[in-house]
Amino acid sequence: MSGAFDDVLEANAAYVAEFQLKGLQPVAARGLALVTCMDSRIEPLDMLGLRPGDAKILRNAGARVTDDTLRTLVLAVYLLGVERVLVLPHTRCKMASVASDEEVHDTILATHGVDTRSLEFKTDNDQLGALRHDLERIRHHPLLPKGLPVAGAIYDVDSGKVTPVDA
C-alpha cells in the first residue's frame, strides 16, 4: 500500500493492541438491521445504544433502499439473525438537498470533468417521501417475511435525536 494509508494502518496497530471483539458471533444479537447514510456525522452504534455485534449496519449515500440493500437484507434475515429493520436517513443530507440526479451529474462533470450519467444516485429532495417509498420496498419484497417489523426515522445531525416517521 502507498503512504496514503499510513495513518489508518498505524491506527489499526493501536486498535489491535486493545482488540476485544474476539469470539463475537456474526449474527445480529439484538435482531436489528439498520439502513443509514454513509455520512461521517452518524455513529450508528452510539446513537441507538448498541454495541458491536448487536446489529447489521448497511450504509450508503442517502440511506436509500437499493436493490443491493434488499439483497443484503434477505441474507441478513435468513442467515444473520435479523428480525426487524430500521431505515434511518438524516437531516442536512446532501442526497436530499439536490433537485435531481441530473444536478449531481452536471456538478461532477463541471467541477471534475467526469461523466457519471451511467450511475443512479437516487437523490430525492422529498426525504420523507423517499423514506416512505423505501419502507414499502422492504415491506413488499417477495423474499422477505410477511410481517417483518420495518420502521423509519430521521436522525438529526445537529442534536443527535432520532425521530420516528409514520409510514
Number of C-alpha atoms within 10 A of each C-alpha: 6 5 7 8 9 11 9 10 13 10 10 13 11 11 11 9 8 9 10 9 9 6 6 11 12 13 18 21 18 16 18 25 25 22 24 26 24 16 17 6 12 17 12 20 15 11 12 11 8 14 12 13 18 21 25 25 17 20 19 15 17 25 25 26 25 15 10 10 17 16 13 14 25 19 15 20 23 13 12 20 20 24 18 18 24 18 25 24 31 25 13 12 20 15 22 21 14 15 13 15 18 15 12 18 18 16 15 15 14 11 8 9 10 12 13 16 14 7 9 10 18 17 23 20 16 12 19 18 12 20 25 17 15 17 20 15 15 24 19 13 12 10 15 17 15 10 10 15 13 17 21 23 21 20 22 17 15 10 7 16 14 17 13 14 14 9 14
